């Protein structure tokens, strides 16, 4: 784990370690801030996340409630006095 200042001073070492397959954690004021990882590892993570997620249409079709072919509830407007 690197402090932000150390990571700035030794950025080449941070990048080299990330390229070697070890993601590098960087802290700011003692708290976790960012992780530096290789572009290949980032692309793998993005692809894996996309593969697990279905399409938006599938999401809508999976929404609980009315089944296909059912009529919608016919709501009647309320009377309004002006």
Secondary structure per residue as TSV (DSSP state, phi and psi in degrees):
chain	resnum	aa	ss	phi	psi
A	1	X	-	360.0	135.0
A	2	X	E	-111.2	142.6
A	3	X	E	-77.1	158.7
A	4	X	H	-58.1	-44.0
A	5	X	H	-62.5	-44.4
A	6	X	H	-64.1	-40.2
A	7	X	H	-64.2	-38.7
A	8	X	H	-65.8	-42.1
A	9	X	H	-70.4	-29.5
A	10	X	T	-125.4	44.3
A	11	X	H	-58.9	-37.7
A	12	X	H	-59.4	-39.9
A	13	X	H	-67.7	-37.4
A	14	X	H	-62.4	-47.2
A	15	X	H	-65.3	-44.0
A	16	X	H	-59.4	-42.5
A	17	X	H	-65.7	-39.9
A	18	X	H	-65.1	-41.4
A	19	X	H	-66.5	-26.6
A	20	X	T	-77.9	-3.3
A	21	X	T	105.2	6.5
A	22	X	-	-114.1	100.6
A	23	X	-	-54.0	140.0
A	24	X	E	-108.8	121.2
A	25	X	E	-87.6	138.0
A	26	X	E	-123.9	134.5
A	27	X	E	-108.7	154.6
A	28	X	E	-129.2	122.4
A	29	X	T	54.8	37.0
A	30	X	T	82.1	-0.9
A	31	X	E	-113.0	143.9
A	32	X	E	-55.1	132.8
A	33	X	E	-119.7	-56.1
A	34	X	E	-144.5	166.7
A	35	X	E	-126.8	130.7
A	36	X	E	-99.8	124.4
A	37	X	-	-137.8	163.8
A	38	X	-	-67.0	155.1
A	39	X	H	-61.9	-36.1
A	40	X	H	-64.6	-42.7
A	41	X	H	-66.1	-39.8
A	42	X	H	-61.7	-46.2
A	43	X	H	-61.7	-38.9
A	44	X	H	-63.3	-43.2
A	45	X	H	-65.0	-41.6
A	46	X	H	-64.6	-43.8
A	47	X	H	-63.2	-41.6
A	48	X	H	-64.3	-40.7
A	49	X	H	-66.0	-39.5
A	50	X	H	-68.1	-34.2
A	51	X	H	-69.1	-31.3
A	52	X	H	-77.8	-20.4
A	53	X	S	-96.6	130.5
A	54	X	-	-79.7	-178.7
A	55	X	-	-77.0	163.5
A	56	X	H	-64.5	-37.4
A	57	X	H	-62.1	-42.0
A	58	X	H	-61.2	-40.8
A	59	X	H	-59.9	-45.3
A	60	X	H	-65.8	-39.9
A	61	X	H	-68.7	-27.4
A	62	X	T	-82.2	-6.9
A	63	X	-	-62.7	130.7
A	64	X	S	-68.4	152.8
A	65	X	S	137.2	-130.2
A	66	X	-	-66.3	132.0
A	67	X	-	-86.7	159.8
A	68	X	T	-58.4	135.0
A	69	X	T	91.3	-13.1
A	70	X	-	-80.0	146.3
A	71	X	-	-80.5	148.4
A	72	X	-	-73.6	150.8
A	73	X	-	-61.7	129.3
A	74	X	-	-87.9	100.9
A	75	X	-	-83.4	138.3
A	76	X	-	-100.7	135.9
A	77	X	-	-66.2	147.1
A	78	X	-	-85.0	155.9
A	79	X	-	-73.8	138.1
A	80	X	-	-123.9	128.6
A	81	X	-	-98.3	131.3
A	82	X	-	-101.3	360.0
